[in-house]
């Protein structure tokens, strides 16, 4: 494990993993799958910043995600 990654505490890594699991569960319930969803360990190694990478997806998947987000934003 590189020094930058090791600076991120186990608690921070656990929180990120939990958030990732929550996001995957919500997206799955909405029938949206982002195949590249994951923790961006390269950003941690390079910058020390822990990021969730939404990754690449087909346009139809992103369109479905937009529909779900718009629906959720309605008052």
C-alpha positions as CSV (number, residue, x, y, z in Angstrom):
1,X,0.0,0.0,0.0
2,X,1.5,3.4,-0.9
3,X,2.1,6.0,1.7
4,X,-0.8,8.2,0.4
5,X,-3.2,5.4,0.6
6,X,-1.9,4.4,4.1
7,X,-2.6,8.0,5.3
8,X,-6.3,7.4,4.6
9,X,-7.5,5.8,7.8
10,X,-9.2,2.5,7.9
11,X,-12.3,4.4,9.2
12,X,-12.3,6.7,6.1
13,X,-11.9,3.6,3.8
14,X,-14.8,1.9,5.6
15,X,-17.0,5.0,5.3
16,X,-16.2,5.2,1.6
17,X,-17.0,1.5,1.1
18,X,-20.3,1.9,3.0
19,X,-21.3,4.9,0.9
20,X,-20.4,3.0,-2.3
21,X,-22.6,0.0,-1.1
22,X,-25.4,2.4,-0.4
23,X,-25.1,4.1,-3.8
24,X,-25.1,0.7,-5.5
25,X,-28.2,-0.4,-3.6
26,X,-30.1,2.7,-4.5
27,X,-29.1,2.5,-8.1
28,X,-30.0,-1.2,-8.2
29,X,-33.4,-0.4,-6.8
30,X,-33.9,2.1,-9.6
31,X,-32.6,-0.5,-12.1
32,X,-29.5,1.5,-12.9
33,X,-26.2,-0.2,-13.1
34,X,-22.9,1.7,-13.4
35,X,-20.5,-1.1,-14.3
36,X,-17.3,0.9,-13.4
37,X,-18.6,2.2,-10.1
38,X,-15.9,1.9,-7.4
39,X,-13.3,3.6,-5.2
40,X,-10.7,5.5,-7.2
41,X,-7.6,4.3,-5.5
42,X,-5.4,6.0,-8.1
43,X,-6.6,9.4,-6.9
44,X,-5.8,8.4,-3.3
45,X,-2.3,7.4,-4.3
46,X,-1.7,10.5,-6.4
47,X,-3.5,13.2,-4.4
48,X,-4.4,11.7,-1.0
49,X,-8.1,12.5,-1.8
50,X,-10.5,9.6,-1.5
51,X,-13.0,9.6,-4.4
52,X,-15.8,7.4,-5.6
53,X,-15.5,6.9,-9.3
54,X,-18.8,6.7,-11.1
55,X,-17.0,5.4,-14.2
56,X,-18.2,5.1,-17.7
57,X,-21.6,3.9,-18.8
58,X,-23.6,3.7,-22.0
59,X,-25.8,6.7,-22.8
60,X,-29.0,4.7,-22.2
61,X,-27.9,3.9,-18.6
62,X,-27.0,7.6,-18.0
63,X,-30.4,8.6,-19.4
64,X,-32.1,6.2,-16.9
65,X,-30.0,7.8,-14.1
66,X,-31.1,11.3,-15.2
67,X,-34.8,10.2,-15.1
68,X,-34.3,8.8,-11.6
69,X,-32.5,11.9,-10.4
70,X,-35.2,14.2,-11.9
71,X,-37.9,12.2,-10.3
72,X,-36.2,12.5,-6.9
73,X,-35.8,16.3,-7.2
74,X,-39.5,17.0,-7.6
75,X,-41.0,18.8,-4.6
